């Protein structure tokens, strides 16, 4: 099977996938800029070739924020959603239409095939964005444990991991600032073993944790903002309140925008503030 046949929506001709990519990037970018103020920091840290972008996940808008702020080239792909959900819900249908989603089966019985499809993305010169935590969470400063998929894919294809912090999405409102902060790439080169995957996952977590250290905590908005925030959120615990009780491990935080190794430990930051009267 050729690289082109493993890329997302290989049922479509190449020109159609390309057209859908650029049209969707333009439309999503326009809509996101109409709704919010967008800011990209650390663009100089983005590699010019294939890489894994490992980002934290606060809200349903996160993939669209990356779509609106990151450069057009290399072509941006996303890991997920689950294959069974591709045609369920407007967000997933949009991702499916754009031909940028690399889905996987919910039971994870197709990991070898998924790894080959991810490899095809890199062989084609693309980059793959992965929500490293595998779910959304509450709290701008918090970071749950990362799953090992991002590290495994990076090591298997010998491409760097780039920590990408998404900030501002825990509470949305019109014209609020949403920030994407890019850290320094983490090089790879070793074989993908359980030890190297675990070590790279830890290094990525520390780099990403450092990038969210000084993220401002948005105030709870009014009724429209709360609706906009939650309209497509899928909380694993069933509600935002229940998910607010789930926290990542305590780590070393830093406000260094380059993601350099921080110097002093702090405890995990608290979650969202109480709504204002």
C-alpha atoms as an extended CHARMM CRD file, in Angstrom:
* protein
*
       277  EXT
         1         1  UNK       CA              0.0000000000        0.0000000000        0.0000000000  PROA      1               0.0000000000
         2         2  UNK       CA              1.4030000000        3.3980000000       -0.9800000000  PROA      2               0.0000000000
         3         3  UNK       CA              1.7200000000        6.4120000000        1.2980000000  PROA      3               0.0000000000
         4         4  UNK       CA             -1.1770000000        8.1500000000       -0.4460000000  PROA      4               0.0000000000
         5         5  UNK       CA             -3.4770000000        5.2060000000        0.2140000000  PROA      5               0.0000000000
         6         6  UNK       CA             -2.7760000000        5.4150000000        3.9680000000  PROA      6               0.0000000000
         7         7  UNK       CA             -3.4520000000        9.1410000000        4.3050000000  PROA      7               0.0000000000
         8         8  UNK       CA             -6.8190000000       10.3240000000        5.7240000000  PROA      8               0.0000000000
         9         9  UNK       CA             -9.6930000000       10.1550000000        3.2400000000  PROA      9               0.0000000000
        10        10  UNK       CA             -7.6700000000        8.2170000000        0.7040000000  PROA      10              0.0000000000
        11        11  UNK       CA            -11.0000000000        7.5250000000       -1.0040000000  PROA      11              0.0000000000
        12        12  UNK       CA            -10.8250000000       11.0830000000       -2.3250000000  PROA      12              0.0000000000
        13        13  UNK       CA             -8.5700000000       12.2060000000       -5.1790000000  PROA      13              0.0000000000
        14        14  UNK       CA             -5.4780000000       14.1450000000       -4.1100000000  PROA      14              0.0000000000
        15        15  UNK       CA             -6.7580000000       17.4340000000       -5.5340000000  PROA      15              0.0000000000
        16        16  UNK       CA             -9.9570000000       17.1130000000       -3.5080000000  PROA      16              0.0000000000
        17        17  UNK       CA             -8.0580000000       16.5100000000       -0.2440000000  PROA      17              0.0000000000
        18        18  UNK       CA             -5.8390000000       19.4990000000       -0.9710000000  PROA      18              0.0000000000
        19        19  UNK       CA             -8.7920000000       21.7410000000       -1.7940000000  PROA      19              0.0000000000
        20        20  UNK       CA            -10.6570000000       20.6910000000        1.3460000000  PROA      20              0.0000000000
        21        21  UNK       CA             -7.5810000000       21.3590000000        3.4610000000  PROA      21              0.0000000000
        22        22  UNK       CA             -7.0400000000       24.9190000000        2.2620000000  PROA      22              0.0000000000
        23        23  UNK       CA            -10.7380000000       25.8110000000        2.1980000000  PROA      23              0.0000000000
        24        24  UNK       CA            -11.2400000000       24.5050000000        5.7260000000  PROA      24              0.0000000000
        25        25  UNK       CA             -8.1260000000       26.2990000000        7.0060000000  PROA      25              0.0000000000
        26        26  UNK       CA             -9.4120000000       29.5650000000        5.5470000000  PROA      26              0.0000000000
        27        27  UNK       CA            -12.9780000000       29.1860000000        6.8450000000  PROA      27              0.0000000000
        28        28  UNK       CA            -11.9830000000       27.9950000000       10.3220000000  PROA      28              0.0000000000
        29        29  UNK       CA             -9.3540000000       30.7290000000       10.5900000000  PROA      29              0.0000000000
        30        30  UNK       CA            -11.8780000000       33.3970000000        9.6110000000  PROA      30              0.0000000000
        31        31  UNK       CA            -14.5470000000       32.1920000000       12.0420000000  PROA      31              0.0000000000
        32        32  UNK       CA            -12.1300000000       31.8030000000       14.9460000000  PROA      32              0.0000000000
        33        33  UNK       CA            -10.7620000000       35.3110000000       14.3990000000  PROA      33              0.0000000000
        34        34  UNK       CA            -14.2830000000       36.7310000000       14.2910000000  PROA      34              0.0000000000
        35        35  UNK       CA            -15.1510000000       35.0720000000       17.5930000000  PROA      35              0.0000000000
        36        36  UNK       CA            -11.8780000000       35.4100000000       19.4990000000  PROA      36              0.0000000000
        37        37  UNK       CA             -8.5480000000       37.1810000000       19.6580000000  PROA      37              0.0000000000
        38        38  UNK       CA             -5.8770000000       34.6780000000       18.6620000000  PROA      38              0.0000000000
        39        39  UNK       CA             -2.2120000000       34.7740000000       19.6260000000  PROA      39              0.0000000000
        40        40  UNK       CA              0.6440000000       32.5130000000       18.5380000000  PROA      40              0.0000000000
        41        41  UNK       CA              3.8770000000       32.5530000000       20.5430000000  PROA      41              0.0000000000
        42        42  UNK       CA              7.0730000000       30.6680000000       19.7450000000  PROA      42              0.0000000000
        43        43  UNK       CA              6.4140000000       30.2150000000       16.0440000000  PROA      43              0.0000000000
        44        44  UNK       CA             10.1770000000       30.0920000000       15.4800000000  PROA      44              0.0000000000
        45        45  UNK       CA             10.2090000000       26.7730000000       17.3720000000  PROA      45              0.0000000000
        46        46  UNK       CA              8.0690000000       25.0180000000       14.7710000000  PROA      46              0.0000000000
        47        47  UNK       CA             10.0820000000       22.5580000000       12.6420000000  PROA      47              0.0000000000
        48        48  UNK       CA              9.9230000000       22.9250000000        8.8750000000  PROA      48              0.0000000000
        49        49  UNK       CA              9.3670000000       19.2080000000        8.4260000000  PROA      49              0.0000000000
        50        50  UNK       CA              7.4460000000       16.2930000000        9.9500000000  PROA      50              0.0000000000
        51        51  UNK       CA              6.8380000000       16.3650000000       13.7020000000  PROA      51              0.0000000000
        52        52  UNK       CA              4.3860000000       15.4260000000       16.4340000000  PROA      52              0.0000000000
        53        53  UNK       CA              2.6350000000       18.4080000000       18.0440000000  PROA      53              0.0000000000
        54        54  UNK       CA              1.5930000000       17.3490000000       21.5500000000  PROA      54              0.0000000000
        55        55  UNK       CA             -0.9740000000       19.7750000000       22.9930000000  PROA      55              0.0000000000
        56        56  UNK       CA             -2.9850000000       20.0590000000       26.2080000000  PROA      56              0.0000000000
        57        57  UNK       CA             -6.7450000000       19.8100000000       25.8760000000  PROA      57              0.0000000000
        58        58  UNK       CA             -9.1190000000       22.2650000000       27.5690000000  PROA      58              0.0000000000
        59        59  UNK       CA            -12.0730000000       22.6110000000       25.2500000000  PROA      59              0.0000000000
        60        60  UNK       CA            -13.7790000000       21.4020000000       22.0840000000  PROA      60              0.0000000000
        61        61  UNK       CA            -12.3580000000       24.4070000000       20.2210000000  PROA      61              0.0000000000
        62        62  UNK       CA             -8.7030000000       23.3860000000       20.7190000000  PROA      62              0.0000000000
        63        63  UNK       CA             -8.2410000000       21.6290000000       17.3440000000  PROA      63              0.0000000000
        64        64  UNK       CA             -9.9080000000       24.5660000000       15.5880000000  PROA      64              0.0000000000
        65        65  UNK       CA             -7.6430000000       26.9980000000       17.4480000000  PROA      65              0.0000000000
        66        66  UNK       CA             -4.5770000000       25.1240000000       16.1960000000  PROA      66              0.0000000000
        67        67  UNK       CA             -6.1120000000       24.9900000000       12.7250000000  PROA      67              0.0000000000
        68        68  UNK       CA             -6.5530000000       28.7710000000       12.7850000000  PROA      68              0.0000000000
        69        69  UNK       CA             -3.1500000000       29.7620000000       14.1830000000  PROA      69              0.0000000000
        70        70  UNK       CA             -0.5050000000       27.2810000000       13.0120000000  PROA      70              0.0000000000
        71        71  UNK       CA              1.1640000000       27.7450000000        9.5940000000  PROA      71              0.0000000000
        72        72  UNK       CA             -0.4280000000       26.2060000000        6.5020000000  PROA      72              0.0000000000
        73        73  UNK       CA              2.7200000000       24.2280000000        5.8000000000  PROA      73              0.0000000000
        74        74  UNK       CA              3.6620000000       21.5690000000        6.7210000000  PROA      74              0.0000000000
        75        75  UNK       CA              0.1640000000       20.1920000000        6.3020000000  PROA      75              0.0000000000
        76        76  UNK       CA             -1.5370000000       19.7300000000        9.6670000000  PROA      76              0.0000000000
        77        77  UNK       CA             -3.2510000000       16.4570000000       10.6100000000  PROA      77              0.0000000000
        78        78  UNK       CA             -4.9560000000       15.4260000000       13.8600000000  PROA      78              0.0000000000
        79        79  UNK       CA             -4.8640000000       12.1160000000       15.6890000000  PROA      79              0.0000000000
        80        80  UNK       CA             -8.4280000000       11.0170000000       16.3590000000  PROA      80              0.0000000000
        81        81  UNK       CA            -11.3110000000       11.0710000000       16.9180000000  PROA      81              0.0000000000
        82        82  UNK       CA            -12.3290000000        7.4720000000       17.4390000000  PROA      82              0.0000000000
        83        83  UNK       CA            -13.3210000000        5.8110000000       14.1960000000  PROA      83              0.0000000000
        84        84  UNK       CA            -16.7930000000        4.9600000000       15.5090000000  PROA      84              0.0000000000
        85        85  UNK       CA            -17.4240000000        8.6680000000       16.1350000000  PROA      85              0.0000000000
        86        86  UNK       CA            -16.3020000000       10.0800000000       12.7810000000  PROA      86              0.0000000000
        87        87  UNK       CA            -19.8400000000       10.7480000000       11.5510000000  PROA      87              0.0000000000
        88        88  UNK       CA            -21.2930000000       11.5650000000       14.9870000000  PROA      88              0.0000000000
        89        89  UNK       CA            -21.6530000000       15.2070000000       15.9590000000  PROA      89              0.0000000000
        90        90  UNK       CA            -20.8660000000       18.3370000000       13.9340000000  PROA      90              0.0000000000
        91        91  UNK       CA            -17.2840000000       18.6550000000       15.2050000000  PROA      91              0.0000000000
        92        92  UNK       CA            -16.3280000000       15.1350000000       14.1130000000  PROA      92              0.0000000000
        93        93  UNK       CA            -18.1200000000       15.4710000000       10.7790000000  PROA      93              0.0000000000
        94        94  UNK       CA            -16.1710000000       18.6640000000       10.0880000000  PROA      94              0.0000000000
        95        95  UNK       CA            -12.8910000000       16.9380000000       10.9310000000  PROA      95              0.0000000000
        96        96  UNK       CA            -13.8460000000       14.0320000000        8.6670000000  PROA      96              0.0000000000
        97        97  UNK       CA            -14.7000000000       16.3620000000        5.7750000000  PROA      97              0.0000000000
        98        98  UNK       CA            -11.3760000000       18.2080000000        6.0110000000  PROA      98              0.0000000000
        99        99  UNK       CA             -9.4540000000       14.9560000000        5.4060000000  PROA      99              0.0000000000
       100       100  UNK       CA             -7.0680000000       15.7830000000        8.2450000000  PROA      100             0.0000000000
       101       101  UNK       CA             -8.2140000000       13.3060000000       10.9180000000  PROA      101             0.0000000000
       102       102  UNK       CA             -6.3360000000       10.0460000000       11.5810000000  PROA      102             0.0000000000
       103       103  UNK       CA             -8.9950000000        7.9980000000       13.4170000000  PROA      103             0.0000000000
       104       104  UNK       CA             -8.5360000000        4.8870000000       15.5240000000  PROA      104             0.0000000000
       105       105  UNK       CA            -10.8950000000        2.1630000000       16.6640000000  PROA      105             0.0000000000
       106       106  UNK       CA            -12.3210000000        2.6090000000       20.1920000000  PROA      106             0.0000000000
       107       107  UNK       CA            -11.0230000000       -0.8000000000       21.2780000000  PROA      107             0.0000000000
       108       108  UNK       CA             -7.5480000000        0.0830000000       19.9580000000  PROA      108             0.0000000000
       109       109  UNK       CA             -7.4120000000       -3.1730000000       18.0170000000  PROA      109             0.0000000000
       110       110  UNK       CA             -5.8890000000       -1.4890000000       14.9770000000  PROA      110             0.0000000000
       111       111  UNK       CA             -2.7590000000        0.0310000000       16.5320000000  PROA      111             0.0000000000
       112       112  UNK       CA             -0.3850000000       -1.3600000000       13.9100000000  PROA      112             0.0000000000
       113       113  UNK       CA             -2.5450000000       -0.0320000000       11.0930000000  PROA      113             0.0000000000
       114       114  UNK       CA             -2.8680000000        3.3200000000       12.8690000000  PROA      114             0.0000000000
       115       115  UNK       CA              0.9070000000        3.5100000000       13.3040000000  PROA      115             0.0000000000
       116       116  UNK       CA              1.3220000000        2.9330000000        9.5780000000  PROA      116             0.0000000000
       117       117  UNK       CA             -1.2070000000        5.6600000000        8.7830000000  PROA      117             0.0000000000
       118       118  UNK       CA              0.5980000000        8.0300000000       11.1310000000  PROA      118             0.0000000000
       119       119  UNK       CA              3.8490000000        7.1130000000        9.4220000000  PROA      119             0.0000000000
       120       120  UNK       CA              2.2580000000        7.9640000000        6.0780000000  PROA      120             0.0000000000
       121       121  UNK       CA              1.5120000000       11.4650000000        7.3730000000  PROA      121             0.0000000000
       122       122  UNK       CA              5.2030000000       11.9650000000        8.1470000000  PROA      122             0.0000000000
       123       123  UNK       CA              6.3300000000       10.3920000000        4.8660000000  PROA      123             0.0000000000
       124       124  UNK       CA              4.1140000000       12.8990000000        3.0680000000  PROA      124             0.0000000000
       125       125  UNK       CA              5.8560000000       15.7430000000        4.9240000000  PROA      125             0.0000000000
       126       126  UNK       CA              2.9690000000       16.4820000000        7.2960000000  PROA      126             0.0000000000
       127       127  UNK       CA              2.7600000000       17.1230000000       11.0270000000  PROA      127             0.0000000000
       128       128  UNK       CA              0.4470000000       15.3320000000       13.4510000000  PROA      128             0.0000000000
       129       129  UNK       CA             -1.2620000000       17.1040000000       16.3610000000  PROA      129             0.0000000000
       130       130  UNK       CA             -2.1580000000       14.8880000000       19.3170000000  PROA      130             0.0000000000
       131       131  UNK       CA             -4.0820000000       15.8150000000       22.4650000000  PROA      131             0.0000000000
       132       132  UNK       CA             -1.5370000000       14.1330000000       24.7070000000  PROA      132             0.0000000000
       133       133  UNK       CA             -3.8780000000       13.7030000000       27.6750000000  PROA      133             0.0000000000
       134       134  UNK       CA             -6.4460000000       11.9530000000       25.4980000000  PROA      134             0.0000000000
       135       135  UNK       CA             -9.3110000000       14.0030000000       26.9790000000  PROA      135             0.0000000000
       136       136  UNK       CA            -10.3370000000       17.4850000000       28.0950000000  PROA      136             0.0000000000
       137       137  UNK       CA             -9.7650000000       18.7030000000       31.6380000000  PROA      137             0.0000000000
       138       138  UNK       CA            -10.5310000000       21.6680000000       33.8790000000  PROA      138             0.0000000000
       139       139  UNK       CA             -7.8630000000       24.2290000000       34.7900000000  PROA      139             0.0000000000
       140       140  UNK       CA             -5.4750000000       26.3080000000       32.6830000000  PROA      140             0.0000000000
       141       141  UNK       CA             -2.4470000000       25.4230000000       34.8330000000  PROA      141             0.0000000000
       142       142  UNK       CA             -3.2060000000       21.7470000000       35.2640000000  PROA      142             0.0000000000
       143       143  UNK       CA             -1.9100000000       18.9850000000       33.0120000000  PROA      143             0.0000000000
       144       144  UNK       CA             -3.0260000000       15.3910000000       33.2740000000  PROA      144             0.0000000000
       145       145  UNK       CA             -0.6840000000       12.4870000000       32.6570000000  PROA      145             0.0000000000
       146       146  UNK       CA              0.1500000000       12.0930000000       28.9930000000  PROA      146             0.0000000000
       147       147  UNK       CA             -0.6840000000        8.9130000000       27.1620000000  PROA      147             0.0000000000
       148       148  UNK       CA              2.2420000000        7.2610000000       25.4410000000  PROA      148             0.0000000000
       149       149  UNK       CA              0.9330000000        7.5140000000       21.8720000000  PROA      149             0.0000000000
       150       150  UNK       CA              2.6800000000       10.7880000000       21.0050000000  PROA      150             0.0000000000
       151       151  UNK       CA              6.0670000000        9.5240000000       22.1930000000  PROA      151             0.0000000000
       152       152  UNK       CA              5.6200000000        6.1630000000       20.4730000000  PROA      152             0.0000000000
       153       153  UNK       CA              4.7200000000        7.7030000000       17.1090000000  PROA      153             0.0000000000
       154       154  UNK       CA              7.6000000000       10.1740000000       17.3250000000  PROA      154             0.0000000000
       155       155  UNK       CA             10.1540000000        7.4960000000       18.1970000000  PROA      155             0.0000000000
       156       156  UNK       CA              8.8250000000        5.0330000000       15.6440000000  PROA      156             0.0000000000
       157       157  UNK       CA              9.1660000000        7.5800000000       12.8240000000  PROA      157             0.0000000000
       158       158  UNK       CA             12.1480000000        9.4060000000       14.3620000000  PROA      158             0.0000000000
       159       159  UNK       CA             10.5340000000       12.8220000000       14.2220000000  PROA      159             0.0000000000
       160       160  UNK       CA             10.6590000000       15.4460000000       16.9970000000  PROA      160             0.0000000000
       161       161  UNK       CA              7.9060000000       16.1100000000       19.5060000000  PROA      161             0.0000000000
       162       162  UNK       CA              6.8800000000       19.7500000000       19.8390000000  PROA      162             0.0000000000
       163       163  UNK       CA              5.0580000000       20.7060000000       23.0730000000  PROA      163             0.0000000000
       164       164  UNK       CA              2.1980000000       23.0730000000       22.2340000000  PROA      164             0.0000000000
       165       165  UNK       CA              0.2590000000       24.7940000000       25.0290000000  PROA      165             0.0000000000
       166       166  UNK       CA             -3.3120000000       25.9050000000       24.3980000000  PROA      166             0.0000000000
       167       167  UNK       CA             -4.4980000000       28.5790000000       26.8310000000  PROA      167             0.0000000000
       168       168  UNK       CA             -7.7010000000       30.5220000000       27.3860000000  PROA      168             0.0000000000
       169       169  UNK       CA            -10.2040000000       27.8820000000       26.3600000000  PROA      169             0.0000000000
       170       170  UNK       CA            -11.3310000000       26.7230000000       29.7890000000  PROA      170             0.0000000000
       171       171  UNK       CA            -13.9740000000       29.4630000000       29.6030000000  PROA      171             0.0000000000
       172       172  UNK       CA            -14.9300000000       31.0020000000       26.2560000000  PROA      172             0.0000000000
       173       173  UNK       CA            -16.5640000000       34.3030000000       25.4390000000  PROA      173             0.0000000000
       174       174  UNK       CA            -16.6990000000       36.6390000000       22.4760000000  PROA      174             0.0000000000
       175       175  UNK       CA            -13.3980000000       38.4110000000       21.7180000000  PROA      175             0.0000000000
       176       176  UNK       CA            -11.5120000000       36.7130000000       24.5180000000  PROA      176             0.0000000000
       177       177  UNK       CA             -7.8510000000       35.9480000000       23.8730000000  PROA      177             0.0000000000
       178       178  UNK       CA             -6.8960000000       32.3690000000       23.0600000000  PROA      178             0.0000000000
       179       179  UNK       CA             -3.1730000000       31.6660000000       23.0870000000  PROA      179             0.0000000000
       180       180  UNK       CA             -1.0830000000       28.9850000000       21.4300000000  PROA      180             0.0000000000
       181       181  UNK       CA              2.4400000000       28.7650000000       22.8540000000  PROA      181             0.0000000000
       182       182  UNK       CA              5.0040000000       26.5840000000       21.0870000000  PROA      182             0.0000000000
       183       183  UNK       CA              7.9340000000       25.1020000000       23.0030000000  PROA      183             0.0000000000
       184       184  UNK       CA             11.2700000000       23.8890000000       21.7300000000  PROA      184             0.0000000000
       185       185  UNK       CA             11.2240000000       20.6210000000       19.7580000000  PROA      185             0.0000000000
       186       186  UNK       CA             12.3320000000       17.5150000000       21.6380000000  PROA      186             0.0000000000
       187       187  UNK       CA             14.5410000000       15.4320000000       19.3200000000  PROA      187             0.0000000000
       188       188  UNK       CA             14.1910000000       11.6810000000       18.9630000000  PROA      188             0.0000000000
       189       189  UNK       CA             16.4450000000        9.0430000000       17.4500000000  PROA      189             0.0000000000
       190       190  UNK       CA             16.2820000000        5.9850000000       19.6410000000  PROA      190             0.0000000000
       191       191  UNK       CA             14.1690000000        2.9280000000       18.9760000000  PROA      191             0.0000000000
       192       192  UNK       CA             10.6560000000        2.8370000000       20.3920000000  PROA      192             0.0000000000
       193       193  UNK       CA             10.9270000000        0.6280000000       23.4660000000  PROA      193             0.0000000000
       194       194  UNK       CA              8.8840000000        0.7560000000       26.6560000000  PROA      194             0.0000000000
       195       195  UNK       CA             11.7660000000        2.5710000000       28.3690000000  PROA      195             0.0000000000
       196       196  UNK       CA             12.3600000000        5.1830000000       25.6630000000  PROA      196             0.0000000000
       197       197  UNK       CA              8.6300000000        5.8030000000       25.2370000000  PROA      197             0.0000000000
       198       198  UNK       CA              8.2150000000        6.3380000000       28.9790000000  PROA      198             0.0000000000
       199       199  UNK       CA             11.2400000000        8.6450000000       29.1580000000  PROA      199             0.0000000000
       200       200  UNK       CA             10.0920000000       10.7430000000       26.1940000000  PROA      200             0.0000000000
       201       201  UNK       CA              6.5480000000       10.9260000000       27.5640000000  PROA      201             0.0000000000
       202       202  UNK       CA              7.8920000000       12.2810000000       30.8660000000  PROA      202             0.0000000000
       203       203  UNK       CA             10.1310000000       14.8060000000       29.1070000000  PROA      203             0.0000000000
       204       204  UNK       CA              7.2140000000       15.9950000000       26.9900000000  PROA      204             0.0000000000
       205       205  UNK       CA              4.9770000000       16.3150000000       30.0550000000  PROA      205             0.0000000000
       206       206  UNK       CA              7.5590000000       18.4670000000       31.8440000000  PROA      206             0.0000000000
       207       207  UNK       CA              8.0220000000       20.7060000000       28.8020000000  PROA      207             0.0000000000
       208       208  UNK       CA              4.2750000000       21.1170000000       28.3120000000  PROA      208             0.0000000000
       209       209  UNK       CA              3.6860000000       21.7000000000       32.0220000000  PROA      209             0.0000000000
       210       210  UNK       CA              6.2360000000       24.5060000000       31.9320000000  PROA      210             0.0000000000
       211       211  UNK       CA              4.4350000000       26.1760000000       29.0380000000  PROA      211             0.0000000000
       212       212  UNK       CA              1.1070000000       26.4030000000       30.9040000000  PROA      212             0.0000000000
       213       213  UNK       CA              2.6340000000       27.6550000000       34.1650000000  PROA      213             0.0000000000
       214       214  UNK       CA              1.7190000000       31.3180000000       33.7440000000  PROA      214             0.0000000000
       215       215  UNK       CA             -1.4930000000       30.8680000000       31.7660000000  PROA      215             0.0000000000
       216       216  UNK       CA             -4.0900000000       33.3700000000       33.0220000000  PROA      216             0.0000000000
       217       217  UNK       CA             -7.2450000000       31.7990000000       34.3980000000  PROA      217             0.0000000000
       218       218  UNK       CA            -10.2710000000       33.2070000000       32.5120000000  PROA      218             0.0000000000
       219       219  UNK       CA            -13.1680000000       34.5480000000       34.5270000000  PROA      219             0.0000000000
       220       220  UNK       CA            -16.4100000000       32.6060000000       34.2890000000  PROA      220             0.0000000000
       221       221  UNK       CA            -18.4520000000       34.3350000000       31.5630000000  PROA      221             0.0000000000
       222       222  UNK       CA            -22.1430000000       35.0770000000       31.2780000000  PROA      222             0.0000000000
       223       223  UNK       CA            -24.8370000000       32.7500000000       30.0060000000  PROA      223             0.0000000000
       224       224  UNK       CA            -23.7890000000       32.8720000000       26.3350000000  PROA      224             0.0000000000
       225       225  UNK       CA            -20.1260000000       32.2890000000       27.1580000000  PROA      225             0.0000000000
       226       226  UNK       CA            -20.9580000000       29.3200000000       29.3730000000  PROA      226             0.0000000000
       227       227  UNK       CA            -23.1060000000       27.8600000000       26.5960000000  PROA      227             0.0000000000
       228       228  UNK       CA            -20.3610000000       28.4160000000       24.0150000000  PROA      228             0.0000000000
       229       229  UNK       CA            -17.8250000000       26.7680000000       26.2990000000  PROA      229             0.0000000000
       230       230  UNK       CA            -19.8510000000       23.6350000000       26.9330000000  PROA      230             0.0000000000
       231       231  UNK       CA            -21.8410000000       23.1690000000       23.7280000000  PROA      231             0.0000000000
       232       232  UNK       CA            -19.6210000000       20.3710000000       22.3480000000  PROA      232             0.0000000000
       233       233  UNK       CA            -17.5650000000       19.4310000000       25.4100000000  PROA      233             0.0000000000
       234       234  UNK       CA            -17.5360000000       15.7370000000       26.3020000000  PROA      234             0.0000000000
       235       235  UNK       CA            -16.5590000000       15.3950000000       29.9580000000  PROA      235             0.0000000000
       236       236  UNK       CA            -15.3580000000       11.8430000000       30.7610000000  PROA      236             0.0000000000
       237       237  UNK       CA            -16.7600000000       12.0510000000       34.3060000000  PROA      237             0.0000000000
       238       238  UNK       CA            -20.1440000000       13.1870000000       33.0040000000  PROA      238             0.0000000000
       239       239  UNK       CA            -19.9940000000       16.8600000000       33.9980000000  PROA      239             0.0000000000
       240       240  UNK       CA            -17.5940000000       19.7650000000       34.3430000000  PROA      240             0.0000000000
       241       241  UNK       CA            -18.0120000000       19.7560000000       38.1130000000  PROA      241             0.0000000000
       242       242  UNK       CA            -17.0300000000       16.0920000000       38.3720000000  PROA      242             0.0000000000
       243       243  UNK       CA            -14.0920000000       16.5200000000       35.9960000000  PROA      243             0.0000000000
       244       244  UNK       CA            -12.8360000000       19.4690000000       38.0610000000  PROA      244             0.0000000000
       245       245  UNK       CA            -11.9290000000       16.9450000000       40.7620000000  PROA      245             0.0000000000
       246       246  UNK       CA             -9.4790000000       15.1970000000       38.4210000000  PROA      246             0.0000000000
       247       247  UNK       CA             -5.9670000000       16.6720000000       38.4950000000  PROA      247             0.0000000000
       248       248  UNK       CA             -2.6390000000       15.8350000000       36.9660000000  PROA      248             0.0000000000
       249       249  UNK       CA              0.4960000000       15.1010000000       38.9790000000  PROA      249             0.0000000000
       250       250  UNK       CA              2.3080000000       17.9070000000       40.7170000000  PROA      250             0.0000000000
       251       251  UNK       CA              5.3020000000       19.0240000000       38.7050000000  PROA      251             0.0000000000
       252       252  UNK       CA              7.8970000000       21.6770000000       38.1630000000  PROA      252             0.0000000000
       253       253  UNK       CA              6.4350000000       24.8020000000       36.6550000000  PROA      253             0.0000000000
       254       254  UNK       CA              8.0950000000       27.5880000000       34.7350000000  PROA      254             0.0000000000
       255       255  UNK       CA              6.9300000000       30.6660000000       32.8980000000  PROA      255             0.0000000000
       256       256  UNK       CA              9.7200000000       30.2560000000       30.3320000000  PROA      256             0.0000000000
       257       257  UNK       CA              7.9720000000       30.4640000000       26.9230000000  PROA      257             0.0000000000
       258       258  UNK       CA             10.6470000000       28.3190000000       25.3230000000  PROA      258             0.0000000000
       259       259  UNK       CA              9.8760000000       25.3560000000       27.5580000000  PROA      259             0.0000000000
       260       260  UNK       CA             13.3730000000       25.2090000000       29.1290000000  PROA      260             0.0000000000
       261       261  UNK       CA             13.8300000000       23.0730000000       32.1780000000  PROA      261             0.0000000000
       262       262  UNK       CA             12.4410000000       25.0330000000       35.1350000000  PROA      262             0.0000000000
       263       263  UNK       CA             14.2840000000       25.5000000000       38.3850000000  PROA      263             0.0000000000
       264       264  UNK       CA             11.8840000000       25.4700000000       41.2950000000  PROA      264             0.0000000000
       265       265  UNK       CA              9.0100000000       23.1570000000       42.2340000000  PROA      265             0.0000000000
       266       266  UNK       CA              5.4820000000       24.2320000000       42.9370000000  PROA      266             0.0000000000
       267       267  UNK       CA              2.2910000000       22.3990000000       43.6490000000  PROA      267             0.0000000000
       268       268  UNK       CA             -0.4950000000       21.8840000000       41.1570000000  PROA      268             0.0000000000
       269       269  UNK       CA             -2.5110000000       25.0020000000       40.4940000000  PROA      269             0.0000000000
       270       270  UNK       CA             -6.1890000000       25.1550000000       41.4840000000  PROA      270             0.0000000000
       271       271  UNK       CA             -8.9750000000       24.8340000000       38.9610000000  PROA      271             0.0000000000
       272       272  UNK       CA            -11.4510000000       27.4010000000       37.7520000000  PROA      272             0.0000000000
       273       273  UNK       CA            -12.5160000000       30.3540000000       39.8740000000  PROA      273             0.0000000000
       274       274  UNK       CA            -16.0230000000       30.6590000000       41.1850000000  PROA      274             0.0000000000
       275       275  UNK       CA            -18.4810000000       32.5450000000       38.9530000000  PROA      275             0.0000000000
       276       276  UNK       CA            -18.7500000000       36.2340000000       39.6540000000  PROA      276             0.0000000000
       277       277  UNK       CA            -22.0010000000       37.5120000000       41.0090000000  PROA      277             0.0000000000
